[in-house]
Amino acid sequence: MTFGKESDRDLRSGTPVGEWNDWKWQFRNRVRSLRQLASVLNRPVASLAPCGLVLRTYPIAITPYYLSLLDPADENDPLRRQCFPDPRELNFYLGGVEDPLDEERDMPVPGLIHRYPDRCLAIVTGTCAVHCRHCNRKRMWRAKKPGRTRERLQVMVDYVARTPALREVIVSGGDPLLISEGLLDWFLGALRAISHVEVLRIGSRAPVTLPMRITPELCTMLKRHRPLWFNTQFNHALEITEESARACEMLLAAGIPVGNQSVLLRGVNDDYESMRDLLYGLERISVRPYYLFQCDPVRGTDHFRAEIWTGMEIMERLWRNISGLCLPRYVLDCPGGRGKIPLQPFSLLPETRQGGKHSFDNIKQMD
Ligand code: SF4
């Protein structure tokens, strides 16, 4: 198996275009084992023993496409950091919890999170094309497969139908584009048929990690369920490629607005230049930067967490230098329906400057 920036050109040229562009081929040919990872790195399996331990807790999944964008030999590659296992994921003594947003507690029915009065989030699958090592739902990767999907989804539809305050349903996961298209069509249609549901939203990283999944057929189906919004997660400018741009363009052409929710990740995008280039790139492909999330205190992600001060300084420079169209809202997500606390640039918080860390301490106390 040959992948990676240099060698991947071999893979891509050696793979018929039809297969490379087939999302099911990409999905089937993901790196899923230590042996495959060793092959990618061109190293003996035994030399990766520490990674093997990580995979027992947090399995690996990387599409050939995403792998082709990174340099497997460079430990500092910002895309490699997002998908290669790292022994630091097992540094549990550093703190963090499996479910920092208490999502399991806010589920009135299995898989449906109802934290805010007017909207809820349906986790329709635990499957993703790529396992992002910073994921705040990585606890789900090794969860037992829940029962039949159609029956689980029906229970969610029933809950939404008997809860008139819900005007928006976010369909997420895992990656909702990885359940069968017919089932997703049925689910969106069943939600759309509920009179008080005004808006649907899909959260999917497919445009970034598996852009072939955005097919004309999928777009035609999604178009039927508008108003439908689509949020994805680009974290670095290197993820903006011809393929990912085309995927977003197809959604936009179907009348589906595409937004982006990045996560501030140490060693990936926690510097001004990387974040600016990402935001400029998103603007170029007509994807609206929506949120920049402070990385949640998820167990096994401590090495990704940048200081809030770092994020505030980056936002300060962005706010001063780049177009408002490119500016996301930098937020700290909080459990228990306390919402997303905006983390404003210093210049918008004069009392923070005058009073030292006073305002920031208040924010920390709320967490
Ligand atoms: S695509 Fe989203 S849910 Fe899936 S592993 Fe990545 S961050 Fe987690």
Boltz pocket constraint, residues with backbone or C-beta under 6 A from the ligand:
constraints:
  - pocket:
      binder: B
      contacts: [[A, 127], [A, 128], [A, 129], [A, 130], [A, 131], [A, 132], [A, 134], [A, 135], [A, 136], [A, 137], [A, 138], [A, 173], [A, 174], [A, 175], [A, 204], [A, 205]]
      max_distance: 6.0
